[in-house]
Amino acid sequence: MEVEAEESAAQAPEEPTPPESPRAAIRAELDATHAAFHRLLDSLDESEWRQPSGDPAWTVGEQLAQAAAELALVPRTVAAARTGRDFSPPQARGVTRAINTRTTRQMVRHATPQSVRAKYDAGYAAVCAALDAMGDADWERGATFFGAYQTVADVFRRVPTDFAGHAAAVAQGLGRAQLPG
């Protein structure tokens, strides 16, 4: 009887192994980006805050305020991706950019490096909480945002890339070859 049980167990199909969670790698990326944001912010003096960035439509302060605002939106975007809720407004890049620029300018009008730091840190805490809430089956769920399909993992992994774009514009505007690293 024991032999039959062993043979039957040996012939039973194995449970599929869930894909490896990217949580640890994403956390490391988020932590590195958080530290880089702080180093960049700490490297600026007061006069540099309102200087033009490498993108003539944005100042250095506006670039960093936008980075903080984008980070704050990540948990909502992750939630939408988890449920497959697409967000694809009409493709009017010029209109979208104008609205984005105006909103950012209004947001940063009274912003200081300290208030942007606080907003970024609050966004970082919310993103980390969203990361911790992910189940093993969530990573490959996704939705279409602005015409591009993104998984939950993609949304988290966009944080360092988005920040790198803002940091590059800051460096270019300030004439720095490198940012503090």
N, C-alpha and C positions, 0 to 999 in steps of 0.2 A: 504494500500500500504506500509506503514511504517512497519507493522508487517511482510509482506512478505519479505522485504529487510532484516529485522533483522533475520528471520528464515533462509533465504538463506545464510547470513553471518555466522550464527551459524553452518550450515551444511558444509560450505566450508572447504576443508582439510587445515590443518595448514602447513605453510612453514616449511621444516625441519630446525632445529636449527643447525647452523654450529658448528663443534667441538670447544671446548674452545681453544683459542690460548695459546700455551706454551711460548709465547714471554717473559712475565714478569719473569717466572721462569728461563728461559734460560738466560735472561739478568742478573739476580741475580747470577747465576752460573758463568757466564763469568766475572762479576765484582769481585766476590770472588777469582776466579783463577788469574785474573790480579793483585789483591792485594797480593796474596800469592807469585806470581812470584817476585814481587818487594821486598817483605819481605825476600825471600830466597836470591835474588841477593844482597840485602843490608847487609845480615848477613855474606857474604863471605869476607875474607880478600884476598889481592893480591896473597899470596902464595897458597891459596886453589884453585884458578882458574885452574891451570894446574895439580892438583892432580888427580890420578885415581878415577873414580866413582865406584859404586858398580858393574857396568858392565865393565869388564877389557878392553874392546875394546874402551872405551870412557873416556875422562877426565871430570871433573866437568864442565869446560867451554864448552866442546863439548855437554854435556847433555843440558845445558841451550841454547846454540846456536841452537840445534836441536828443542827444544821446540819453539823457536821463528820462525824457518823455517816452522815447521808444522802449526803453527798458521797462518802464511802468506798464506798457501795453502787452508785454510778453505773456503774463498769466492769462489774460483774456484770449489772446491768440492761441495759446496752448489749449485752453478749454474749447475753443471753436474747432481746432484740429482734432481733438479727442472725439468730438461728436460729429465730425464731418461737415460742419456748417461753413460753407464757402463764403468768402467776402471778395467780390470782384466788382467794384464800381465801374462805371463806364470808363473806358481807356481814354482819358483826356489828360495826358501827362502835364501839359502846361497849366491846366486848371488845378490839378492836384498839387503841383509844386507851388503855385501861387497861394493856395489855401494853406498848405503846410508852412510856407514861409511867413505868411501873415499871422497864423496861430502861434508859431514859435516866437515871433517878434513880440507879440502881446504877452506871451508867457514870460519872456526874459526881460521885459521892460524894467521891472524892479528886482530882477534876480541878482543875486550876488554869488560869488563862488561858494559861500557857506550854504545858501539856500539850494543851490544846484547839487552840492555834495549831499545834503540831507535828502533831496528827492531821489538822487541816484542810489543812495544807501537803502532807502525805503523800497525802491524798485528791486534792488538786488535781493533784499530779504524776501519779498513776495515771489520773485522768480525761484529762489532756493526752496521756498515752501511748496511751490507748484512742482518743482523737480522731485522733491521728497514724496509727493502725493502720487507720482506716476506708478502704475502697476506694470508688470512685465508685458502685458498684452497691449499697452498703450503706445509704445514707441513707434510702431509702424502705421498707426491710425493717422489720418490726415485730411486736409481740405485744400481747396484752391484759394489762394490769396493773391489778388491783383494779377490774375491770369496764370499763376504758377502753383503747381501742386506742391505742398510741403507736409511732411510728416511731423508728428510731435517732436521727434528728435531734431529734425531740420529747424524747427522754430527755435528751440533752445540753442542750437549751434549757430544760429544767425547772430546772436548777441555779440560774440567777439568780432565777427566780420563787420557788422554795422558800426561798432565802436572804432574799429581800425580805419574805416572810411572817414569818420569825424576827426579822429586823431591825425590822420594824414592831412586833412584840410587845415587843421590848426597849425601843424608843423609848417606847411607850405606858406600860410599867411604870415607866420612869424619868422619865416626865413631860416628855419631850423632844419638841418639835414636829418637829425634824429630826435626822437622824443626820449624823455627819461625812460630807462628800461629796466 
